[in-house]
Amino acid sequence: MADFLNQITALIPQGIREKVLGNSGRELLAAVTDTLVVFGDELLHLETGQSEKLLYAAEATNVDTTNVETSNAAAISAAAKRLLNSSDTPCTILLLLAPSEFAATQQDMPGMTGTNLRSAITLQRESILPACDDTLALATANENPTGRVIALWTHADQLSDLFDAFAQYGLTLAAIAPRILALSANTMPENLLDDDGCHTTFVRSRQGVLEQWLQIKNDELEEKA
């Protein structure tokens, strides 16, 4: 855990800001004061190295303790409030979640960048993910010189729940992203693994561009072994 914290703390400023979904764009991201990461049953505050158990935070604030280790927005926001309670200044937060909270798709979109790229991918959501009944939000889409784009999606309802839950505590949630992307800030090719106990995610990046995203349930790995 300590090694993970050291790596992600060192690399976030260079690698993460261009890859995340923010509710007010780059200006809000530039104002980020605190970075929080969900890891197992804990919420970690990267700037101080302190952590808070999601279950304890939920119980202390009378929050429903169901699924506190994964996607309980109320528990995560309660833990965030406890971690940041001593701050005298307004907090603007970057929240890093487990990669299993995101789904990846791959499209060929040559010549498209920025807002046009995001808009084009969003418009094709139903054809890209025809079997998905849930409403998904586009979290990030890398701009690749080859035109091969990897887009990451997350549940729109969970996204909304997180922003609302943080706002109830007076906390500004600027952006949400997969924690593994924070480790891919180097210019050298990077092969990274994230194992949260339930899912294993493999990511390959080069010069900050996401080239490959593979994810599998650990149960399936055990069956194949």
ABEGO torsion letter per residue (X at the ends): XAAAAAAAAAAAAAAAAAABBBAAEAAAAAABABBBBBBEABBBBAAAGBBBBAAAAAAAAGBBABGAABABAAAAAAAAAAAAAABABBBBBBBBBBAAABBBBBBBBBGBBEAAAAAAAAAAAAAABAABABBBBBABBBBBAAGBBBBBBBBAAAAAAAAAAAAAAGBBBABBBBAAAAAAABABBBBBBBBAGABBBBBBBBGGBBABBBBBBAAAAAAAX
